[in-house]
Amino acid sequence: MIKPKYPRMAKRLIELIGADELSKISMDYPFRKERDAKIQELYRRGVPQIVLTEVSGLSDSSISRICLFGANK
């Protein structure tokens, strides 16, 4: 398992959103639009992009595109 660079923030996010929503933002979630919408919602609520990157497993550039444009195209 990869050690996160921001372990406290990542752990806190995992505790706050729960396992169900955590599975929604993972890179393995089959419904891309729902995943992207959830990531964008968390970003708007103040979660840093680097924490979303570490929790979701998506790349930095993918998370950045989702946060800025609402989709990873």
VEXNU-408258 format. One record per residue (C-alpha): residue in one letter; x, y, z. Coordinates in Angstrom, 1 decimal. Layout:
REC  r      px      py      pz
REC  a       X       Y       Z
...
//
This chain:
REC  r      px      py      pz
REC  m     0.0     0.0     0.0
REC  i     1.2     3.5    -0.8
REC  k     1.9     5.8     2.1
REC  p     0.0     9.0     1.6
REC  k     2.0    12.3     1.8
REC  y    -0.8    13.8     3.9
REC  p    -1.9    11.0     6.1
REC  r    -3.9    13.0     8.7
REC  m    -5.9    14.8     6.0
REC  a    -6.5    11.6     4.0
REC  k    -7.5     9.7     7.2
REC  r    -9.8    12.4     8.2
REC  l   -11.5    12.5     4.8
REC  i   -12.0     8.7     4.9
REC  e   -13.6     9.0     8.3
REC  l   -15.9    11.8     7.3
REC  i   -17.2    10.4     4.0
REC  g   -17.4     6.8     5.0
REC  a   -16.7     3.6     3.0
REC  d   -19.7     3.9     0.6
REC  e   -18.7     7.4    -0.6
REC  l   -15.1     6.4    -0.6
REC  s   -15.8     3.7    -3.1
REC  k   -17.6     6.3    -5.3
REC  i   -14.5     8.4    -5.7
REC  s   -12.1     5.5    -6.3
REC  m   -10.6     5.0    -9.8
REC  d   -12.4     1.6   -10.0
REC  y   -15.9     3.0    -9.7
REC  p   -17.7     2.0   -12.9
REC  f   -19.9     5.2   -13.3
REC  r   -17.5     7.9   -14.3
REC  k   -20.0    10.8   -14.2
REC  e   -21.1    10.0   -10.7
REC  r   -17.4     9.7    -9.6
REC  d   -16.4    13.0   -11.2
REC  a   -19.4    14.8    -9.7
REC  k   -18.6    13.5    -6.2
REC  i   -14.9    14.5    -6.6
REC  q   -15.9    18.0    -7.7
REC  e   -18.4    18.3    -4.8
REC  l   -15.6    17.4    -2.3
REC  y   -13.3    19.9    -3.9
REC  r   -15.9    22.6    -3.6
REC  r   -16.3    21.7     0.1
REC  g   -12.6    22.4     0.6
REC  v   -10.8    19.1     0.2
REC  p    -7.4    19.8    -1.4
REC  q    -6.7    18.2    -4.7
REC  i    -3.6    16.3    -3.4
REC  v    -5.8    14.5    -0.8
REC  l    -8.4    13.6    -3.4
REC  t    -5.5    12.2    -5.6
REC  e    -4.2    10.0    -2.8
REC  v    -7.7     8.8    -1.7
REC  s    -9.1     8.1    -5.1
REC  g    -6.0     6.7    -6.8
REC  l    -6.4     8.9    -9.8
REC  s    -3.5    10.9   -11.2
REC  d    -2.8    14.6   -10.3
REC  s    -3.8    15.8   -13.8
REC  s    -7.0    13.8   -13.8
REC  i    -8.1    15.2   -10.4
REC  s    -7.2    18.7   -11.6
REC  r    -9.3    18.4   -14.7
REC  i   -12.2    17.0   -12.8
REC  c   -12.0    19.8   -10.2
REC  l   -11.7    22.6   -12.8
REC  f   -14.0    21.3   -15.6
REC  g   -16.2    18.8   -14.0
REC  a   -15.0    15.9   -16.1
REC  n   -11.9    14.0   -16.9
REC  k   -11.7    14.3   -20.7
//
